[in-house]
């Protein structure tokens, strides 16, 4: 499965017909007289990823000593992706249904792991982030009391879409 190697780009709704067809709330970009931000837009965020993978591939293409994975774009993109949340230890609160027996199969858990995070079911000293949908849980209160970063699941989605660690302050749950 090469799904994790895809650089997914959100649907672009420049024209009103596209926005209405996909039931996008609000005006289309052309109606607002704007376009994607050249410096911070999704395409701008993906250019460094593509350049880095391209550079790594061609640095190793002629080297006999290079590891086989160094000449495999799938491996290079996987490695790049695993650096996004390297060093981050995540615990989730109210993100998975209570009856879910294997939370490690939930898409948020898998997404975080694919970006290099370590996920756990319990808060520990090593926990750096709590991802929660509600601020009223015991885990949230404990995490905040221990000075841990508490963010919404949108933070993980944003990191995944932009292929970089998104600014936590934009996703804080307090």
Residue pairs with C-beta under 8 A, 6 or more apart in sequence:
2 74
4 77
4 78
4 81
4 114
5 73
5 74
5 77
5 78
7 46
7 49
7 50
7 77
7 163
8 160
8 161
9 42
9 43
9 46
10 42
10 161
11 18
11 22
12 18
12 36
13 19
13 22
13 24
13 28
13 29
14 28
14 29
14 30
14 35
15 28
15 30
16 27
16 28
16 30
16 31
18 24
18 28
19 26
19 27
19 28
19 31
29 35
29 36
36 42
36 43
36 44
37 44
38 44
42 161
42 162
45 161
45 162
45 163
45 164
46 162
46 163
49 77
49 80
49 163
52 80
53 73
53 76
53 77
53 80
56 70
56 76
57 70
57 71
57 73
57 76
60 66
60 70
60 71
61 71
63 70
69 75
69 76
69 79
70 76
80 163
81 114
81 115
81 116
81 163
82 114
82 115
82 116
83 116
84 115
84 116
84 159
84 160
84 163
84 164
84 165
85 112
85 115
85 116
85 117
85 159
85 165
86 116
86 117
87 116
87 128
88 112
88 116
88 117
88 118
88 128
88 129
88 165
89 117
89 118
89 119
89 120
89 124
89 126
89 127
89 128
89 129
90 112
90 117
90 118
90 119
90 120
90 127
90 128
90 129
90 130
90 131
90 156
91 119
91 120
91 121
91 122
91 123
91 127
91 129
91 130
91 131
91 139
91 143
92 103
92 106
92 108
92 109
92 119
92 130
92 131
92 132
93 130
93 131
93 132
93 133
93 134
93 137
93 139
93 140
94 132
94 133
94 134
94 137
95 106
95 108
95 131
95 132
95 133
95 153
96 103
96 106
96 108
96 109
100 106
103 109
103 121
104 110
104 113
104 119
108 131
108 153
108 156
109 119
111 156
111 157
111 160
112 119
112 131
112 156
113 119
114 160
115 156
115 159
115 160
117 129
118 126
120 126
120 127
123 130
123 139
123 142
123 143
123 146
123 148
127 143
127 146
127 148
128 148
128 149
129 148
129 149
129 150
129 151
129 155
129 168
130 139
130 140
130 143
130 148
130 149
130 150
130 151
131 150
131 151
131 152
131 153
131 155
131 156
132 139
132 140
132 150
132 151
132 152
132 173
133 152
133 153
134 140
134 173
135 150
135 173
135 174
140 150
140 173
143 149
143 150
144 150
144 174
149 168
149 172
150 172
150 173
150 174
151 168
151 171
151 172
151 173
152 171
152 173
154 171
155 166
155 168
155 170
155 171
158 166
158 170
158 171
159 165
159 166
